[in-house]
Amino acid sequence: MSAEIIRVELGERSYDIEIGAGLIDQAGPRMAPVMAGKRAFVVTDDVVAPLYLDRVLASLDRAGIAHGHVVVPHGEHSKCFAQLEELTETMLDARCERSTMVVALGGGVIGDLTGFAAAILQRGLDFVQIPTTLLAQVDSSVGGKTGINTRQGKNLVGAFHQPRLVLADIDTLNSLDRRQMLAGYAEVVKYGVIDDSLFFAWLEEHGPALIDGDQAARARAVAVSCRAKARIVAADEREGGVRALLNLGHTFGHALEAETGFSEELLHGEAVAVGMVMALRLSARLDLAPPEDCARLERHLARVGLPTGLSRQRHWDVAALVHHMAGDKKVRDGKVTFVLAKGIGQSFLTREVPAAAVRDMLAEFVAG
Ligand SMILES: NC(=O)c1ccc[n+]([C@@H]2O[C@H](COP(=O)([O-])OP(=O)(O)OC[C@H]3O[C@@H](n4cnc5c(N)ncnc54)[C@H](O)[C@@H]3O)[C@@H](O)[C@H]2O)c1
């Protein structure tokens, strides 16, 4: 079966993203060319394991690759020191060595945790990402950010560690529930809003079908998203500049996630959807973007079923949200770096945003 291949150009750390249907059944032969040895160790979670683990292991068998594996509990709480300790010790017990290929099979949680374990074990093992959520296929599996959460916040401990290969099997999205699918879709929309208004227009037309299961539309959206991310990461691997554009909607989104305790109440992608609307509303409030572009974004997100405002089920507090934003990783010299837009497809970075405008915009959302 053919796959679309996108190259992430990072000198000696360059790698391919392969996108297609049925790729997990070919994981062994597709991984073999980038492996230093003939051993692999697969990390997955307890939701993904019963769905896909056996197929990956069978493919490794067929390619003559010896393997071990471990299943960790699903969910964000697995991105923690305790789970990292457990995982790295299990990998050492399983005799993972320098030439062992570590395989992250699952969503962004598994990718981030496993990638970080691979980064620190024996000062760095090679690893392969096999992302199984839309969010992981279009975002977290590409770019080399790995890490865990601490009580101070999300992703505060981690490393840049690029995978050797990403295998995005779009068939795995068939088992994803609609809410998770939509959360990943928010990140897809993000690429359109950042710098690709044609892609945004394409999503307006094909987004609903994509979410409902149109395989061709899914493959195209994953490919366009990965190409965009690959380009931005190649230009700025360690987020000194342009890579920060990928944080569109994330500074506000993180504040919402922090306020809801990073719980199921608001998934990351849902927070990003609301965060993007906030970024566009703030841009319009500052006379940078036409209000129609903000309305167009809101219309599209609402049409597919993503949130565009704050839930009425809880009391929101502007000061608390501002406080969370000030704790964001992207704060430098006490100033938050905002991703604003001159319109859909025209995002830019700025640190010159009047605090009062941010507060007023948030107050508008809190008021509903
Ligand atoms: N490293 C990065 O650049 C980056 C970027 C964005 C997000 N992230 C991180 O990614 C994480 C979120 O990732 P996510 O949304 O994939 O969450 P997730 O990994 O928690 O997956 C969501 C749920 O779907 C289940 N699941 C996974 N694949 C499935 C499938 N094919 N069928 C059915 N169920 C499946 C999982 O078990 C889990 O319960 C967050 O921790 C976030 O910080 C990292």
The ligand as an SDF file (V2000), in Angstrom:
LIG
                    3D

 44 48  0  0  0  0  0  0  0  0999 V2000
    4.9810   17.1590   21.6040 N   0  0  0  0  0  0  0  0  0  0  0  0
    4.2260   18.0550   20.9960 C   0  0  0  0  0  0  0  0  0  0  0  0
    4.6850   18.7910   20.1080 O   0  0  0  0  0  0  0  0  0  0  0  0
    2.7800   18.1390   21.3580 C   0  0  0  0  0  0  0  0  0  0  0  0
    1.9120   18.9030   20.5870 C   0  0  0  0  0  0  0  0  0  0  0  0
    0.5520   18.9160   20.9150 C   0  0  0  0  0  0  0  0  0  0  0  0
    0.0990   18.1800   21.9890 C   0  0  0  0  0  0  0  0  0  0  0  0
    0.9800   17.4530   22.7270 N   0  0  0  0  0  0  0  0  0  0  0  0
    0.5220   16.6360   23.8540 C   0  0  0  0  0  0  0  0  0  0  0  0
   -0.3190   15.6180   23.3360 O   0  0  0  0  0  0  0  0  0  0  0  0
   -1.1990   15.1870   24.3800 C   0  0  0  0  0  0  0  0  0  0  0  0
   -2.5910   15.0320   23.8240 C   0  0  0  0  0  0  0  0  0  0  0  0
   -2.5470   14.0600   22.8230 O   0  0  0  0  0  0  0  0  0  0  0  0
   -3.8630   13.2760   22.3710 P   0  0  0  0  0  0  0  0  0  0  0  0
   -4.9410   14.2400   22.1500 O   0  0  0  0  0  0  0  0  0  0  0  0
   -3.4600   12.3550   21.3090 O   0  0  0  0  0  0  0  0  0  0  0  0
   -4.2620   12.5390   23.7210 O   0  0  0  0  0  0  0  0  0  0  0  0
   -4.0850   11.0370   24.2550 P   0  0  0  0  0  0  0  0  0  0  0  0
   -2.7640   10.4910   23.9190 O   0  0  0  0  0  0  0  0  0  0  0  0
   -4.4500   11.1100   25.6950 O   0  0  0  0  0  0  0  0  0  0  0  0
   -5.1990   10.2540   23.4490 O   0  0  0  0  0  0  0  0  0  0  0  0
   -6.5570   10.5240   23.6990 C   0  0  0  0  0  0  0  0  0  0  0  0
   -7.3240    9.2660   24.0740 C   0  0  0  0  0  0  0  0  0  0  0  0
   -7.5240    8.4990   22.8860 O   0  0  0  0  0  0  0  0  0  0  0  0
   -7.0990    7.1670   23.0900 C   0  0  0  0  0  0  0  0  0  0  0  0
   -6.6800    6.6810   21.7760 N   0  0  0  0  0  0  0  0  0  0  0  0
   -5.5010    6.9080   21.1530 C   0  0  0  0  0  0  0  0  0  0  0  0
   -5.5380    6.4090   19.9060 N   0  0  0  0  0  0  0  0  0  0  0  0
   -6.7580    5.8540   19.7450 C   0  0  0  0  0  0  0  0  0  0  0  0
   -7.4070    5.2080   18.6510 C   0  0  0  0  0  0  0  0  0  0  0  0
   -6.8010    5.0830   17.4700 N   0  0  0  0  0  0  0  0  0  0  0  0
   -8.6580    4.7590   18.8380 N   0  0  0  0  0  0  0  0  0  0  0  0
   -9.2960    4.9370   20.0270 C   0  0  0  0  0  0  0  0  0  0  0  0
   -8.7450    5.5550   21.0800 N   0  0  0  0  0  0  0  0  0  0  0  0
   -7.4880    6.0220   20.9320 C   0  0  0  0  0  0  0  0  0  0  0  0
   -6.0300    7.2560   24.1390 C   0  0  0  0  0  0  0  0  0  0  0  0
   -5.8870    6.0450   24.8230 O   0  0  0  0  0  0  0  0  0  0  0  0
   -6.5740    8.3570   25.0390 C   0  0  0  0  0  0  0  0  0  0  0  0
   -7.4990    7.8140   25.9390 O   0  0  0  0  0  0  0  0  0  0  0  0
   -1.1020   16.2280   25.4780 C   0  0  0  0  0  0  0  0  0  0  0  0
   -0.3630   15.6990   26.5420 O   0  0  0  0  0  0  0  0  0  0  0  0
   -0.3350   17.3710   24.8380 C   0  0  0  0  0  0  0  0  0  0  0  0
    0.4430   18.0930   25.7560 O   0  0  0  0  0  0  0  0  0  0  0  0
    2.3020   17.4170   22.4310 C   0  0  0  0  0  0  0  0  0  0  0  0
  1  2  1  0
  2  3  2  0
  2  4  1  0
  4  5  1  0
  4 44  2  0
  5  6  2  0
  6  7  1  0
  7  8  2  0
  8  9  1  0
  8 44  1  0
  9 10  1  0
  9 42  1  0
 10 11  1  0
 11 12  1  0
 11 40  1  0
 12 13  1  0
 13 14  1  0
 14 15  2  0
 14 16  1  0
 14 17  1  0
 17 18  1  0
 18 19  2  0
 18 20  1  0
 18 21  1  0
 21 22  1  0
 22 23  1  0
 23 24  1  0
 23 38  1  0
 24 25  1  0
 25 26  1  0
 25 36  1  0
 26 27  1  0
 26 35  1  0
 27 28  2  0
 28 29  1  0
 29 30  1  0
 29 35  2  0
 30 31  1  0
 30 32  2  0
 32 33  1  0
 33 34  2  0
 34 35  1  0
 36 37  1  0
 36 38  1  0
 38 39  1  0
 40 41  1  0
 40 42  1  0
 42 43  1  0
M  CHG  2   8   1  16  -1
M  END
$$$$
